[in-house]
Amino acid sequence: MSAVVEYIVVGSGCSGAMAAQTLIEAGKQVTMLDVGVQNPDYDTAVPSQDYLTIRKTDPNQHHYLIGKKAEGLTWGDIGKGAQVTPTRKHLSQLAEDYLPVESDTFSPIESLGYGGLGIGWGLQCWEYSRAEQRAAGLDSSAMPEAYEIVSKRIGVSATRDEASPYTMGDLQTFQPSPTMDRNHRRIYQNYQKKRRRFNAQGLHMGRTPLALLTQDLGQRKKYAYHDMDFYTDNGHSAWRPWMTVNELRKHKNFTYKDGLLVLSFKEEKGGVLVHALQISDHSEVTFKAKKLILAANPLSSGRIVLRSLGDFAQKLPLLCNPYTYIPCLQPGLVGKAAEAKKMGFAQLTLFLDEKNDHKDLSVASLYSYQSLMLFRIIRQLPLNFRDARIIMRYLMSGLEIMGVHHPDMHTKTNYMQRLERPGNPTGDALAVRYEVAPERLAELRRREKVCMAAMRSVGVFPLKRVDPGYGASVHYAGTLPYSQEPKPFHLRPDGKLHGTKHVYVADSAGFTYLPAKGLTFSLLANAHLTAERALRS
Protein backbone atom coordinates (compact mmCIF):
# COMPACT_ATOMS: atom_id res chain seq x y z
CA MET A 1 0.00 0.00 0.00
CA SER A 2 1.34 3.42 -0.97
CA ALA A 3 1.56 6.43 1.33
CA VAL A 4 -1.60 8.25 2.33
CA VAL A 5 -2.63 11.01 -0.08
CA GLU A 6 -5.11 13.79 0.49
CA TYR A 7 -7.47 12.98 -2.36
CA ILE A 8 -7.99 10.09 -4.75
CA VAL A 9 -10.03 10.82 -7.86
CA VAL A 10 -11.28 7.82 -9.82
CA GLY A 11 -11.48 8.30 -13.59
CA SER A 12 -9.98 10.66 -16.18
CA GLY A 13 -13.25 11.53 -17.93
CA CYS A 14 -15.08 14.84 -17.86
CA SER A 15 -16.14 14.79 -14.21
CA GLY A 16 -12.82 13.36 -12.96
CA ALA A 17 -10.74 15.91 -14.87
CA MET A 18 -12.84 18.84 -13.65
CA ALA A 19 -12.96 17.72 -10.02
CA ALA A 20 -9.20 17.13 -10.02
CA GLN A 21 -8.51 20.57 -11.47
CA THR A 22 -10.52 22.21 -8.70
CA LEU A 23 -8.58 20.27 -6.05
CA ILE A 24 -5.20 21.04 -7.64
CA GLU A 25 -6.01 24.74 -7.90
CA ALA A 26 -6.75 24.63 -4.17
CA GLY A 27 -3.23 23.31 -3.59
CA LYS A 28 -4.27 19.80 -2.55
CA GLN A 29 -2.39 16.60 -3.19
CA VAL A 30 -4.31 14.48 -5.70
CA THR A 31 -3.81 10.98 -7.10
CA MET A 32 -5.94 9.96 -10.09
CA LEU A 33 -6.56 6.24 -10.57
CA ASP A 34 -7.52 5.22 -14.08
CA VAL A 35 -7.31 2.40 -16.60
CA GLY A 36 -6.34 5.00 -19.19
CA VAL A 37 -6.36 3.06 -22.47
CA GLN A 38 -4.73 5.07 -25.27
CA ASN A 39 -4.36 4.66 -29.02
CA PRO A 40 -0.72 5.56 -29.84
CA ASP A 41 -0.81 3.94 -33.29
CA TYR A 42 -3.13 6.69 -34.45
CA ASP A 43 -1.80 9.68 -32.49
CA THR A 44 0.07 11.17 -35.45
CA ALA A 45 -1.69 9.34 -38.27
CA VAL A 46 -4.12 12.09 -39.26
CA PRO A 47 -2.55 15.05 -41.09
CA SER A 48 -3.54 18.61 -40.18
CA GLN A 49 -5.47 19.14 -43.42
CA ASP A 50 -9.10 19.46 -44.42
CA TYR A 51 -11.16 16.42 -45.33
CA LEU A 52 -11.38 17.12 -49.07
CA THR A 53 -7.62 17.61 -49.38
CA ILE A 54 -7.00 14.40 -47.48
CA ARG A 55 -9.39 12.48 -49.75
CA LYS A 56 -7.61 13.78 -52.85
CA THR A 57 -3.99 13.59 -51.76
CA ASP A 58 -3.24 11.25 -48.83
CA PRO A 59 -2.34 7.69 -50.00
CA ASN A 60 -2.57 6.45 -46.41
CA GLN A 61 -6.02 7.84 -45.63
CA HIS A 62 -7.52 4.36 -45.30
CA HIS A 63 -5.39 3.85 -42.17
CA TYR A 64 -7.53 6.25 -40.15
CA LEU A 65 -10.73 6.57 -42.18
CA ILE A 66 -11.55 2.85 -42.15
CA GLY A 67 -8.71 1.54 -39.95
CA LYS A 68 -5.47 -0.34 -40.52
CA LYS A 69 -7.38 -3.57 -39.93
CA ALA A 70 -10.65 -2.25 -41.40
CA GLU A 71 -11.98 -1.99 -37.85
CA GLY A 72 -14.02 1.06 -38.80
CA LEU A 73 -16.24 -0.99 -41.10
CA THR A 74 -19.50 -2.16 -39.54
CA TRP A 75 -22.43 -4.09 -40.92
CA GLY A 76 -25.55 -5.83 -39.69
CA ASP A 77 -27.46 -4.18 -36.85
CA ILE A 78 -26.55 -0.55 -36.17
CA GLY A 79 -26.10 -1.11 -32.47
CA LYS A 80 -23.95 1.00 -30.19
CA GLY A 81 -20.82 2.87 -31.21
CA ALA A 82 -21.45 2.52 -34.94
CA GLN A 83 -20.11 6.05 -35.51
CA VAL A 84 -16.91 5.63 -33.45
CA THR A 85 -13.99 5.95 -35.87
CA PRO A 86 -10.79 3.83 -35.81
CA THR A 87 -8.73 6.61 -34.23
CA ARG A 88 -11.10 6.60 -31.26
CA LYS A 89 -11.78 2.89 -30.88
CA HIS A 90 -9.82 2.99 -27.61
CA LEU A 91 -12.81 4.83 -26.15
CA SER A 92 -14.54 1.48 -25.59
CA GLN A 93 -11.55 -0.86 -25.61
CA LEU A 94 -11.54 -3.39 -22.72
CA ALA A 95 -14.99 -2.23 -21.56
CA GLU A 96 -16.73 -5.51 -22.39
CA ASP A 97 -14.10 -7.45 -20.44
CA TYR A 98 -13.93 -5.29 -17.33
CA LEU A 99 -17.36 -3.57 -17.33
CA PRO A 100 -19.64 -6.41 -18.48
CA VAL A 101 -23.35 -5.70 -18.83
CA GLU A 102 -26.00 -8.38 -19.19
CA SER A 103 -29.22 -7.04 -20.65
CA ASP A 104 -31.74 -7.67 -23.43
CA THR A 105 -33.09 -4.12 -23.20
CA PHE A 106 -30.12 -1.82 -22.64
CA SER A 107 -26.78 -1.52 -24.43
CA PRO A 108 -24.59 1.22 -22.96
CA ILE A 109 -21.27 2.58 -24.17
CA GLU A 110 -18.72 2.82 -21.37
CA SER A 111 -15.09 3.82 -21.48
CA LEU A 112 -11.82 2.87 -19.83
CA GLY A 113 -9.91 5.19 -22.14
CA TYR A 114 -7.68 8.11 -21.23
CA GLY A 115 -10.31 10.83 -21.11
CA GLY A 116 -13.28 8.49 -20.72
CA LEU A 117 -16.37 9.06 -22.81
CA GLY A 118 -15.05 12.59 -23.34
CA ILE A 119 -12.77 11.10 -26.01
CA GLY A 120 -15.74 11.16 -28.36
CA TRP A 121 -17.98 13.77 -26.74
CA GLY A 122 -19.95 15.89 -29.24
CA LEU A 123 -18.96 19.10 -27.32
CA GLN A 124 -22.50 20.39 -26.78
CA CYS A 125 -22.52 22.73 -23.77
CA TRP A 126 -26.09 23.23 -22.66
CA GLU A 127 -26.93 25.08 -19.48
CA TYR A 128 -29.76 23.40 -17.67
CA SER A 129 -32.59 25.82 -16.92
CA ARG A 130 -33.37 26.54 -13.27
CA ALA A 131 -36.34 24.16 -13.51
CA GLU A 132 -34.11 21.42 -14.93
CA GLN A 133 -31.46 21.99 -12.27
CA ARG A 134 -33.99 21.71 -9.47
CA ALA A 135 -35.55 18.58 -10.98
CA ALA A 136 -32.09 17.01 -11.28
CA GLY A 137 -31.32 17.77 -7.63
CA LEU A 138 -28.64 20.35 -8.47
CA ASP A 139 -28.04 23.54 -6.52
CA SER A 140 -29.58 26.24 -8.75
CA SER A 141 -27.98 28.99 -6.64
CA ALA A 142 -24.44 27.66 -7.19
CA MET A 143 -24.67 26.30 -10.74
CA PRO A 144 -24.47 29.66 -12.62
CA GLU A 145 -21.06 30.50 -11.16
CA ALA A 146 -19.89 26.93 -11.76
CA TYR A 147 -20.90 27.17 -15.43
CA GLU A 148 -18.79 30.33 -15.73
CA ILE A 149 -15.76 28.68 -14.15
CA VAL A 150 -16.03 25.67 -16.45
CA SER A 151 -16.49 27.86 -19.52
CA LYS A 152 -13.31 29.79 -18.68
CA ARG A 153 -11.41 26.53 -18.27
CA ILE A 154 -12.51 24.67 -21.41
CA GLY A 155 -13.56 27.48 -23.79
CA VAL A 156 -17.16 27.60 -25.03
CA SER A 157 -18.43 29.13 -28.28
CA ALA A 158 -22.05 30.26 -28.39
CA THR A 159 -24.48 32.86 -29.73
CA ARG A 160 -27.08 34.82 -27.83
CA ASP A 161 -30.21 34.39 -29.95
CA GLU A 162 -33.92 33.73 -29.47
CA ALA A 163 -33.16 30.18 -28.28
CA SER A 164 -30.61 31.33 -25.68
CA PRO A 165 -32.89 30.49 -22.73
CA TYR A 166 -32.62 26.88 -23.88
CA THR A 167 -28.98 26.87 -24.97
CA MET A 168 -26.65 29.06 -22.92
CA GLY A 169 -28.94 30.51 -20.26
CA ASP A 170 -27.19 33.34 -18.41
CA LEU A 171 -23.66 32.35 -19.45
CA GLN A 172 -21.39 35.40 -19.76
CA THR A 173 -18.05 33.78 -20.65
CA PHE A 174 -18.03 32.55 -24.23
CA GLN A 175 -16.48 33.02 -27.66
CA PRO A 176 -18.45 33.56 -30.90
CA SER A 177 -20.04 30.52 -32.51
CA PRO A 178 -18.23 28.98 -35.48
CA THR A 179 -19.34 29.95 -38.99
CA MET A 180 -22.28 27.89 -40.20
CA ASP A 181 -21.92 25.85 -43.36
CA ARG A 182 -24.35 26.36 -46.26
CA ASN A 183 -26.63 23.50 -45.13
CA HIS A 184 -27.35 25.19 -41.86
CA ARG A 185 -27.43 28.72 -43.21
CA ARG A 186 -30.31 27.68 -45.48
CA ILE A 187 -32.12 25.96 -42.63
CA TYR A 188 -31.74 28.91 -40.28
CA GLN A 189 -32.81 31.44 -42.91
CA ASN A 190 -35.96 29.42 -43.62
CA TYR A 191 -36.64 29.10 -39.91
CA GLN A 192 -36.35 32.85 -39.36
CA LYS A 193 -39.01 33.48 -42.02
CA LYS A 194 -41.48 31.30 -40.10
CA ARG A 195 -40.23 31.87 -36.58
CA ARG A 196 -43.49 33.20 -35.13
CA ARG A 197 -45.41 30.21 -36.38
CA PHE A 198 -42.79 27.86 -34.95
CA ASN A 199 -42.77 29.66 -31.59
CA ALA A 200 -46.54 29.34 -31.36
CA GLN A 201 -46.06 25.56 -31.58
CA GLY A 202 -43.48 25.60 -28.80
CA LEU A 203 -40.57 25.28 -31.25
CA HIS A 204 -37.36 27.32 -30.94
CA MET A 205 -34.17 27.07 -32.98
CA GLY A 206 -30.75 28.50 -32.19
CA ARG A 207 -27.01 28.00 -32.40
CA THR A 208 -25.58 25.03 -30.54
CA PRO A 209 -23.10 26.00 -27.78
CA LEU A 210 -19.91 23.97 -28.12
CA ALA A 211 -16.67 23.36 -26.21
CA LEU A 212 -14.90 24.53 -29.35
CA LEU A 213 -12.54 27.48 -29.71
CA THR A 214 -13.12 30.10 -32.39
CA GLN A 215 -10.32 32.18 -30.86
CA ASP A 216 -6.94 30.95 -29.57
CA LEU A 217 -6.87 30.12 -25.88
CA GLY A 218 -3.42 29.57 -24.38
CA GLN A 219 -1.66 26.89 -26.42
CA ARG A 220 -4.91 25.72 -27.95
CA LYS A 221 -5.71 26.95 -31.45
CA LYS A 222 -8.97 28.20 -32.93
CA TYR A 223 -11.03 25.84 -35.05
CA ALA A 224 -9.72 25.38 -38.62
CA TYR A 225 -12.88 23.95 -40.28
CA HIS A 226 -11.05 20.85 -41.47
CA ASP A 227 -14.12 18.66 -40.85
CA MET A 228 -11.96 15.93 -39.35
CA ASP A 229 -13.64 16.23 -35.96
CA PHE A 230 -14.45 12.51 -35.70
CA TYR A 231 -10.84 11.47 -36.29
CA THR A 232 -8.44 13.90 -34.65
CA ASP A 233 -8.00 16.66 -32.08
CA ASN A 234 -5.30 18.47 -34.07
CA GLY A 235 -4.86 22.00 -32.73
CA HIS A 236 -6.77 21.10 -29.54
CA SER A 237 -9.57 23.49 -30.54
CA ALA A 238 -12.12 20.96 -29.28
CA TRP A 239 -11.78 20.41 -25.52
CA ARG A 240 -11.25 16.86 -24.36
CA PRO A 241 -10.79 15.89 -20.68
CA TRP A 242 -7.41 14.26 -21.34
CA MET A 243 -6.12 17.73 -22.25
CA THR A 244 -6.89 18.93 -18.73
CA VAL A 245 -5.34 15.79 -17.21
CA ASN A 246 -2.21 16.35 -19.32
CA GLU A 247 -1.90 19.84 -17.83
CA LEU A 248 -2.52 18.58 -14.30
CA ARG A 249 0.30 16.05 -14.70
CA LYS A 250 2.73 18.97 -14.88
CA HIS A 251 1.94 19.83 -11.24
CA LYS A 252 4.05 18.35 -8.45
CA ASN A 253 0.98 17.76 -6.29
CA PHE A 254 -0.77 15.62 -8.95
CA THR A 255 -0.05 11.95 -9.62
CA TYR A 256 -1.64 9.97 -12.43
CA LYS A 257 -1.65 6.16 -12.16
CA ASP A 258 -2.97 4.20 -15.11
CA GLY A 259 -3.61 0.50 -15.72
CA LEU A 260 -5.81 0.39 -12.61
CA LEU A 261 -9.50 -0.50 -12.38
CA VAL A 262 -10.92 0.63 -9.05
CA LEU A 263 -13.03 -2.15 -7.54
CA SER A 264 -14.14 -0.99 -4.12
CA PHE A 265 -13.39 1.10 -1.05
CA LYS A 266 -13.43 0.62 2.70
CA GLU A 267 -13.49 3.42 5.23
CA GLU A 268 -11.28 3.32 8.28
CA LYS A 269 -10.35 5.86 10.91
CA GLY A 270 -9.14 9.04 9.28
CA GLY A 271 -9.53 7.97 5.69
CA VAL A 272 -10.52 5.42 3.09
CA LEU A 273 -8.82 2.41 1.54
CA VAL A 274 -9.25 2.05 -2.22
CA HIS A 275 -8.86 -1.39 -3.78
CA ALA A 276 -7.93 -1.61 -7.47
CA LEU A 277 -7.22 -4.32 -10.03
CA GLN A 278 -4.02 -4.05 -12.05
CA ILE A 279 -5.01 -4.69 -15.66
CA SER A 280 -1.57 -6.07 -16.55
CA ASP A 281 -1.66 -9.13 -14.28
CA HIS A 282 -5.00 -8.95 -12.40
CA SER A 283 -3.28 -8.53 -9.06
CA GLU A 284 -4.89 -6.25 -6.50
CA VAL A 285 -3.32 -3.10 -5.09
CA THR A 286 -4.53 -0.83 -2.30
CA PHE A 287 -4.27 2.93 -1.89
CA LYS A 288 -5.20 5.12 1.05
CA ALA A 289 -6.55 8.65 0.97
CA LYS A 290 -8.14 11.10 3.34
CA LYS A 291 -10.98 11.53 0.85
CA LEU A 292 -12.19 9.62 -2.19
CA ILE A 293 -14.01 11.16 -5.15
CA LEU A 294 -15.67 8.70 -7.53
CA ALA A 295 -16.00 10.05 -11.06
CA ALA A 296 -16.02 6.83 -13.05
CA ASN A 297 -19.46 7.46 -14.72
CA PRO A 298 -22.80 6.67 -13.06
CA LEU A 299 -22.75 2.99 -14.01
CA SER A 300 -19.22 2.35 -12.76
CA SER A 301 -19.55 4.53 -9.67
CA GLY A 302 -22.66 2.47 -8.89
CA ARG A 303 -20.67 -0.74 -9.39
CA ILE A 304 -17.96 0.45 -7.00
CA VAL A 305 -20.49 1.36 -4.30
CA LEU A 306 -22.32 -1.96 -4.68
CA ARG A 307 -19.04 -3.90 -4.37
CA SER A 308 -17.95 -1.82 -1.40
CA LEU A 309 -21.14 -2.64 0.45
CA GLY A 310 -21.04 -6.28 -0.70
CA ASP A 311 -24.54 -6.08 -2.09
CA PHE A 312 -25.99 -8.32 -4.82
CA ALA A 313 -29.65 -7.77 -3.88
CA GLN A 314 -29.75 -3.99 -4.18
CA LYS A 315 -31.27 -2.53 -7.34
CA LEU A 316 -29.98 0.93 -8.26
CA PRO A 317 -32.21 3.20 -10.36
CA LEU A 318 -31.07 4.32 -13.80
CA LEU A 319 -31.71 7.32 -16.05
CA CYS A 320 -30.96 7.44 -19.77
CA ASN A 321 -32.11 9.80 -22.52
CA PRO A 322 -34.22 7.94 -25.10
CA TYR A 323 -32.66 8.76 -28.46
CA THR A 324 -33.51 8.59 -32.16
CA TYR A 325 -31.67 9.89 -35.17
CA ILE A 326 -33.15 10.75 -38.54
CA PRO A 327 -31.20 11.10 -41.81
CA CYS A 328 -32.70 14.00 -43.79
CA LEU A 329 -32.21 15.55 -47.21
CA GLN A 330 -32.16 19.15 -48.44
CA PRO A 331 -33.24 18.83 -52.11
CA GLY A 332 -31.95 22.34 -52.85
CA LEU A 333 -28.38 21.15 -52.25
CA VAL A 334 -28.53 17.85 -54.11
CA GLY A 335 -25.72 17.55 -56.67
CA LYS A 336 -23.81 20.55 -55.33
CA ALA A 337 -20.03 20.33 -55.05
CA ALA A 338 -18.68 19.37 -51.64
CA GLU A 339 -18.01 22.33 -49.36
CA ALA A 340 -14.40 22.73 -48.26
CA LYS A 341 -14.93 24.40 -44.87
CA LYS A 342 -17.21 22.17 -42.83
CA MET A 343 -17.51 20.87 -39.28
CA GLY A 344 -18.78 17.62 -37.85
CA PHE A 345 -20.28 19.08 -34.67
CA ALA A 346 -23.89 20.18 -34.25
CA GLN A 347 -24.49 23.70 -35.56
CA LEU A 348 -28.19 24.26 -34.91
CA THR A 349 -30.61 22.82 -32.38
CA LEU A 350 -34.40 22.70 -32.39
CA PHE A 351 -36.19 22.70 -29.01
CA LEU A 352 -39.75 21.45 -28.57
CA ASP A 353 -41.19 22.99 -25.39
CA GLU A 354 -44.96 22.73 -25.80
CA LYS A 355 -45.60 23.29 -22.08
CA ASN A 356 -43.27 26.32 -22.00
CA ASP A 357 -41.89 25.05 -18.68
CA HIS A 358 -38.20 24.83 -19.76
CA LYS A 359 -38.11 21.32 -18.35
CA ASP A 360 -40.24 18.68 -20.10
CA LEU A 361 -38.89 19.39 -23.57
CA SER A 362 -37.29 17.41 -26.39
CA VAL A 363 -34.14 18.44 -28.24
CA ALA A 364 -33.23 17.88 -31.90
CA SER A 365 -29.63 18.65 -32.87
CA LEU A 366 -28.69 19.14 -36.53
CA TYR A 367 -25.47 17.91 -38.17
CA SER A 368 -24.07 18.07 -41.68
CA TYR A 369 -22.93 14.70 -42.99
CA GLN A 370 -19.67 14.47 -44.87
CA SER A 371 -16.47 13.25 -43.23
CA LEU A 372 -18.04 10.22 -41.54
CA MET A 373 -18.36 8.91 -45.13
CA LEU A 374 -21.22 7.20 -46.90
CA PHE A 375 -20.44 3.65 -45.82
CA ARG A 376 -21.61 4.54 -42.29
CA ILE A 377 -25.05 5.68 -43.38
CA ILE A 378 -25.80 4.00 -46.69
CA ARG A 379 -27.19 0.85 -45.10
CA GLN A 380 -29.61 2.89 -43.02
CA LEU A 381 -31.42 4.33 -46.05
CA PRO A 382 -34.50 2.75 -47.69
CA LEU A 383 -32.55 1.72 -50.81
CA ASN A 384 -30.71 -1.41 -51.92
CA PHE A 385 -26.95 -1.12 -51.55
CA ARG A 386 -26.02 -1.14 -55.26
CA ASP A 387 -28.37 1.69 -56.16
CA ALA A 388 -27.76 3.57 -52.90
CA ARG A 389 -24.01 3.72 -53.51
CA ILE A 390 -24.51 5.52 -56.82
CA ILE A 391 -27.42 7.73 -55.81
CA MET A 392 -25.94 8.83 -52.50
CA ARG A 393 -22.88 10.32 -54.18
CA TYR A 394 -25.19 12.97 -55.60
CA LEU A 395 -27.29 13.34 -52.45
CA MET A 396 -24.28 13.70 -50.13
CA SER A 397 -24.10 17.50 -50.18
CA GLY A 398 -27.76 17.74 -49.13
CA LEU A 399 -27.57 15.23 -46.28
CA GLU A 400 -28.46 16.32 -42.76
CA ILE A 401 -28.67 14.24 -39.58
CA MET A 402 -31.18 15.14 -36.88
CA GLY A 403 -30.54 13.56 -33.48
CA VAL A 404 -33.54 13.73 -31.13
CA HIS A 405 -33.16 13.33 -27.35
CA HIS A 406 -35.95 13.09 -24.79
CA PRO A 407 -35.93 13.62 -21.00
CA ASP A 408 -36.03 10.77 -18.50
CA MET A 409 -37.21 10.37 -14.93
CA HIS A 410 -36.87 7.55 -12.41
CA THR A 411 -39.26 4.62 -12.69
CA LYS A 412 -39.37 1.31 -10.83
CA THR A 413 -38.95 -0.63 -14.07
CA ASN A 414 -35.50 0.79 -14.89
CA TYR A 415 -32.64 -0.36 -12.70
CA MET A 416 -29.26 -2.06 -12.54
CA GLN A 417 -28.16 -4.85 -10.23
CA ARG A 418 -24.87 -6.57 -9.51
CA LEU A 419 -24.57 -10.23 -10.50
CA GLU A 420 -22.03 -12.70 -9.17
CA ARG A 421 -19.84 -13.90 -12.06
CA PRO A 422 -16.69 -15.66 -10.71
CA GLY A 423 -15.27 -16.14 -14.20
CA ASN A 424 -15.04 -12.40 -14.91
CA PRO A 425 -11.93 -10.42 -13.93
CA THR A 426 -13.96 -8.41 -11.42
CA GLY A 427 -15.99 -11.39 -10.22
CA ASP A 428 -19.26 -9.75 -11.21
CA ALA A 429 -21.36 -8.25 -13.98
CA LEU A 430 -24.10 -5.66 -14.17
CA ALA A 431 -27.65 -6.68 -14.99
CA VAL A 432 -29.65 -3.79 -16.45
CA ARG A 433 -33.33 -3.53 -17.21
CA TYR A 434 -34.52 -0.49 -19.12
CA GLU A 435 -37.79 0.13 -20.93
CA VAL A 436 -40.11 2.98 -21.80
CA ALA A 437 -43.79 2.49 -21.02
CA PRO A 438 -46.00 2.21 -24.14
CA GLU A 439 -47.92 5.42 -23.42
CA ARG A 440 -44.68 7.32 -22.84
CA LEU A 441 -43.14 5.87 -25.98
CA ALA A 442 -46.17 6.98 -27.98
CA GLU A 443 -45.67 10.52 -26.66
CA LEU A 444 -41.99 10.51 -27.64
CA ARG A 445 -42.83 9.32 -31.15
CA ARG A 446 -45.40 12.11 -31.44
CA ARG A 447 -42.76 14.65 -30.47
CA GLU A 448 -40.39 13.26 -33.08
CA LYS A 449 -43.09 13.67 -35.71
CA VAL A 450 -43.49 17.31 -34.67
CA CYS A 451 -39.74 17.83 -35.15
CA MET A 452 -39.83 16.05 -38.50
CA ALA A 453 -42.71 18.24 -39.66
CA ALA A 454 -40.74 21.32 -38.59
CA MET A 455 -37.81 20.17 -40.70
CA ARG A 456 -40.04 19.76 -43.72
CA SER A 457 -41.24 23.32 -43.17
CA VAL A 458 -37.66 24.59 -43.53
CA GLY A 459 -36.98 22.56 -46.67
CA VAL A 460 -35.36 19.48 -45.13
CA PHE A 461 -37.07 16.12 -45.65
CA PRO A 462 -36.67 13.17 -43.24
CA LEU A 463 -35.75 9.91 -45.00
CA LYS A 464 -35.93 7.36 -42.23
CA ARG A 465 -36.24 7.15 -38.47
CA VAL A 466 -33.40 5.09 -36.93
CA ASP A 467 -33.75 3.63 -33.43
CA PRO A 468 -30.27 2.58 -32.18
CA GLY A 469 -31.70 1.09 -28.96
CA TYR A 470 -31.76 2.19 -25.34
CA GLY A 471 -28.34 3.21 -24.10
CA ALA A 472 -27.13 4.53 -27.46
CA SER A 473 -27.58 8.15 -26.34
CA VAL A 474 -24.56 7.69 -24.02
CA HIS A 475 -26.35 9.95 -21.54
CA TYR A 476 -26.61 8.09 -18.20
CA ALA A 477 -27.38 9.27 -14.67
CA GLY A 478 -29.29 8.71 -11.46
CA THR A 479 -27.82 5.49 -10.06
CA LEU A 480 -27.09 7.03 -6.63
CA PRO A 481 -29.74 9.79 -6.38
CA TYR A 482 -29.40 12.90 -4.24
CA SER A 483 -31.44 12.82 -1.04
CA GLN A 484 -31.71 15.05 1.99
CA GLU A 485 -32.65 11.98 4.01
CA PRO A 486 -29.83 9.58 4.98
CA LYS A 487 -30.83 6.71 2.68
CA PRO A 488 -28.47 3.89 1.73
CA PHE A 489 -27.17 4.08 -1.86
CA HIS A 490 -28.05 7.78 -2.06
CA LEU A 491 -25.93 10.93 -2.04
CA ARG A 492 -26.23 13.97 0.14
CA PRO A 493 -26.88 17.16 -1.87
CA ASP A 494 -23.16 18.00 -1.51
CA GLY A 495 -22.20 14.73 -3.25
CA LYS A 496 -21.11 12.75 -0.19
CA LEU A 497 -22.33 9.16 -0.10
CA HIS A 498 -24.79 8.69 2.77
CA GLY A 499 -23.36 6.49 5.50
CA THR A 500 -19.76 7.45 4.73
CA LYS A 501 -17.43 10.14 6.06
CA HIS A 502 -14.89 10.42 3.25
CA VAL A 503 -16.53 9.28 -0.03
CA TYR A 504 -17.94 11.65 -2.64
CA VAL A 505 -19.41 11.05 -6.11
CA ALA A 506 -18.75 13.78 -8.70
CA ASP A 507 -20.37 12.32 -11.83
CA SER A 508 -24.06 12.27 -12.80
CA ALA A 509 -24.94 9.35 -10.50
CA GLY A 510 -26.73 11.79 -8.20
CA PHE A 511 -29.06 13.35 -10.80
CA THR A 512 -32.72 12.77 -9.97
CA TYR A 513 -33.92 13.83 -13.44
CA LEU A 514 -32.22 13.76 -16.82
CA PRO A 515 -33.20 16.64 -19.13
CA ALA A 516 -33.20 16.11 -22.88
CA LYS A 517 -30.25 18.47 -23.30
CA GLY A 518 -26.83 16.83 -23.28
CA LEU A 519 -25.64 16.59 -19.67
CA THR A 520 -21.88 17.14 -20.01
CA PHE A 521 -21.67 20.88 -19.32
CA SER A 522 -23.82 20.43 -16.21
CA LEU A 523 -21.78 17.35 -15.31
CA LEU A 524 -18.59 19.46 -15.44
CA ALA A 525 -20.14 22.23 -13.34
CA ASN A 526 -21.43 19.76 -10.77
CA ALA A 527 -18.06 17.98 -10.58
CA HIS A 528 -16.40 21.31 -9.78
CA LEU A 529 -19.00 22.00 -7.07
CA THR A 530 -18.62 18.52 -5.56
CA ALA A 531 -14.85 18.98 -5.31
CA GLU A 532 -15.34 22.40 -3.71
CA ARG A 533 -17.69 20.90 -1.13
CA ALA A 534 -15.26 18.11 -0.40
CA LEU A 535 -12.62 20.79 0.24
CA ARG A 536 -14.89 22.59 2.71
CA SER A 537 -16.08 19.47 4.52
Disulfide bonds with the S-S distance in Angstrom:
none
